[in-house]
Amino acid sequence: MWRELSLKARFFFVVFACLCILLTVIAFLPASWLGSILEKQTNGRVSLGDVQGSFWQGSAFIGVAADQKSAVTALFPGRFSWKISPKLLLGQIDVEISNNDVLTAPVQVSGSFTQWRLSPASLRLPPERLEGLGAPLNTIGPSGKIWLRWDGIEMTRVDGQLQVTGRAELELNDMASRASLIKPLGSYVLSFQLMGQTSNMVLTTSRGPMMLEGSGSLSNGKFQFSGKAYAQVGQEEKLANLLNLLGRRRQEGDKQIIALEYR
């Protein structure tokens, strides 16, 4: 039968067979593919664990490591599930990410390969698991309630550079530390204004007794922050050990503060 087919018919038969094989491979891409991509992009500091399902629909734990040689620990409770639309093959991004344990709503990622948008949501960050990122968090031993909130985040890739615009807030409520007997230490808000390759941040204190304030920026990969930490009147001695972990002491007017300088 094969000999009876014309050269043109044979060509189309081979192309059709290759196309079927390619579509089958794409349809059954393993979910571990995403894990490999994530590890490569983060130099092994963020990875997926216990990956199940396929590239198009699956779930996994998210783990972090202090560096490439450190053990990976789970960063969030619960599993993150994802659904990737086949529209990806046509250059359109349509992804849904969910985790009922830490996300207030499923996150929709939509757009193209060069521009996409994240739907508004809030993500709960368990502070005790942040110790897996290494110093100084593993020394401070933080606890409390941390929420990352964002609204209308848009990302654009221009000339190989990723530009992000929008607003986000990191709320740190009733924070405490194993290095201090005072619990809680206070509640704080870190606000972000994202403007392309630059982002400005402002740190404020909602309530003490440990007071934190300052501002900074992240521009072209360079991080700068200038602020201060100090204890409310009457709490200086009780907070001395913890404050010493944060930076160097300096005199400001009639009181001592801890300079929070990162450049």
C-alpha positions in Angstrom: 0.0 0.0 0.0 2.8 2.4 0.9 4.4 1.8 -2.6 1.1 2.7 -4.2 1.0 6.1 -2.6 2.3 9.1 -4.5 5.3 11.1 -3.2 2.9 13.9 -2.3 0.6 11.6 -0.4 3.5 10.1 1.5 4.8 13.5 2.5 1.4 14.5 3.9 1.1 11.2 5.7 4.5 11.6 7.4 3.7 15.3 8.3 0.3 14.2 9.8 2.0 11.4 11.8 4.6 13.7 13.1 1.9 16.3 14.0 -0.1 13.6 15.9 3.0 12.5 17.8 3.9 16.2 18.6 0.4 17.0 19.9 0.4 13.8 22.0 3.7 14.7 23.6 2.5 18.3 24.3 -0.8 17.0 25.7 1.0 14.7 28.2 3.9 17.0 29.2 4.7 16.1 32.8 4.1 18.7 35.5 7.7 18.3 36.6 8.6 20.4 33.6 7.3 23.4 35.4 9.4 22.5 38.4 12.6 22.4 36.3 11.8 25.8 34.8 11.1 27.4 38.2 14.4 26.0 39.7 16.4 27.3 36.7 14.9 30.8 36.9 15.5 31.1 40.7 18.9 29.4 40.8 17.5 26.5 42.8 16.2 28.7 45.7 12.5 28.0 44.8 11.2 24.6 43.7 8.1 22.5 43.3 7.7 19.4 45.5 5.5 16.3 45.2 4.5 17.4 41.7 1.3 15.7 40.4 -0.7 16.0 37.1 0.5 17.4 33.8 2.0 20.6 32.5 -1.5 21.8 31.7 -3.3 20.9 34.9 -1.5 19.8 38.1 -0.6 20.6 41.6 2.5 20.8 43.9 4.0 22.2 47.1 6.3 25.2 46.8 9.6 24.9 48.6 12.5 27.2 49.3 16.2 26.9 50.2 18.6 29.4 51.6 21.0 28.6 48.8 21.7 25.9 46.2 23.4 23.6 48.8 20.7 23.9 51.5 17.8 21.5 52.0 14.4 22.5 50.5 11.6 23.2 53.0 7.9 23.9 52.3 7.2 27.6 52.2 3.4 27.5 52.2 0.8 25.2 53.6 -1.5 23.4 51.2 -0.9 22.6 47.5 -0.9 25.1 44.6 -3.0 23.9 41.7 -2.8 25.3 38.2 -4.8 25.2 35.0 -3.1 26.3 31.8 -5.3 26.9 28.7 -4.2 25.3 25.4 -4.4 28.9 24.1 -0.8 28.9 25.1 0.0 27.2 21.8 -1.5 30.2 20.0 0.6 32.7 22.0 -2.1 33.6 24.5 -1.6 33.1 28.3 -4.6 32.1 30.3 -3.6 30.5 33.6 -5.5 29.9 36.9 -3.5 29.3 40.1 -5.3 28.4 43.3 -4.6 27.3 46.9 -7.4 27.6 49.4 -5.1 27.5 52.3 -3.2 30.7 51.5 -5.0 32.6 48.6 -8.1 34.6 49.2 -9.1 33.9 45.6 -7.8 32.1 42.6 -5.2 34.1 40.7 -5.9 34.6 37.0 -2.8 35.3 34.7 -3.8 36.5 31.3 -2.1 38.1 28.3 0.6 37.2 25.8 4.2 36.1 25.9 5.3 39.8 26.2 2.6 41.2 28.4 0.4 39.7 31.1 -1.7 40.7 34.1 -2.4 39.3 37.5 -5.9 39.5 39.0 -6.2 41.1 42.5 -5.7 38.7 45.4 -4.1 38.3 48.8 -1.5 35.7 49.8 -0.9 34.6 53.4 2.7 34.1 54.2 3.5 31.8 57.2 6.4 33.7 58.9 7.7 30.6 60.7 8.4 29.0 57.3 10.4 32.0 56.1 13.3 30.8 58.1 14.1 28.5 55.2 15.3 31.6 53.3 18.3 31.8 55.8 19.8 34.8 57.7 18.6 36.9 59.4 15.2 35.3 59.4 16.4 32.0 60.9 18.0 34.0 63.7 15.1 36.3 64.4 12.5 33.5 64.3 9.5 35.5 63.2 5.9 34.7 64.0 2.6 36.6 63.4 0.3 37.1 60.5 1.6 38.2 57.2 -0.4 39.1 54.1 0.8 40.1 50.7 -1.9 42.0 48.8 -1.8 43.3 45.2 -4.2 45.0 42.8 -3.9 45.2 39.1 -0.3 44.0 38.6 0.8 44.2 35.0 4.1 42.8 33.7 5.7 43.5 30.3 8.9 42.1 28.8 10.8 44.8 26.8 14.2 44.0 25.2 14.6 41.0 27.5 13.8 43.1 30.6 10.8 42.5 32.8 8.8 45.7 33.8 6.2 45.5 36.5 3.6 48.2 37.3 0.9 48.3 40.0 0.6 48.6 43.8 1.2 46.0 46.5 1.2 45.9 50.3 2.9 43.6 52.8 1.0 43.6 56.1 2.8 42.3 59.1 0.3 42.0 62.0 1.1 41.1 65.6 4.7 40.2 64.8 6.9 38.4 67.4 10.4 36.9 67.6 12.0 34.2 69.6 14.7 36.7 70.4 12.3 38.8 72.5 10.0 38.1 75.4 7.7 40.9 74.4 4.8 39.6 72.3 3.6 41.0 70.1 6.3 43.4 69.0 4.0 45.4 66.8 2.2 45.6 63.4 3.7 47.1 60.3 2.9 47.9 56.6 5.4 47.9 53.7 3.8 49.6 50.7 5.2 49.1 47.2 4.7 51.3 44.2 5.8 49.4 41.1 6.9 51.4 38.1 8.5 49.4 35.4 12.0 48.4 36.4 11.8 50.6 39.5 9.8 50.2 42.7 9.5 52.5 45.7 8.7 51.2 49.2 7.6 52.8 52.4 7.7 51.1 55.8 5.3 52.3 58.6 4.3 51.1 62.0 0.6 50.6 62.9 1.4 50.0 66.6 4.4 49.2 68.7 6.2 48.7 71.1 9.0 48.2 68.5 8.8 51.0 66.0 10.0 50.6 62.4 10.0 53.2 59.7 11.8 54.0 56.5 11.7 54.1 52.7 13.7 52.6 49.9 13.7 51.5 46.2 14.6 48.7 43.9 16.0 49.9 40.6 17.7 47.8 37.9 18.4 45.0 40.5 19.9 47.4 43.0 18.2 47.5 46.4 18.4 50.6 48.7 16.7 51.2 52.0 17.1 53.8 54.7 15.2 53.6 57.9 15.3 53.2 61.7 14.1 50.9 64.5 13.6 51.9 68.1 11.7 51.0 71.2 8.8 52.9 72.7 9.6 54.7 75.9 10.0 52.3 78.8 10.6 49.3 76.5 14.3 50.0 75.6 15.9 47.4 77.8 13.5 44.7 77.0 14.0 45.1 73.2 17.8 45.8 73.3 18.9 42.2 72.2 16.4 42.1 69.3 17.2 45.6 68.1 21.0 44.8 68.1 20.3 42.0 65.6 18.8 44.5 63.1 21.7 47.0 62.7 24.0 49.5 64.3 23.1 51.9 67.1 23.3 55.6 66.6 22.2 58.7 68.5 19.3 60.7 67.1 18.4 63.7 69.2 17.9 62.5 72.8 17.4 58.8 72.0 19.2 55.9 70.5 18.0 54.2 67.4 19.0 51.3 65.2 20.0 52.5 61.7 18.4 50.3 59.0 20.7 50.9 56.1 20.9 48.6 53.1 22.7 49.5 49.9 
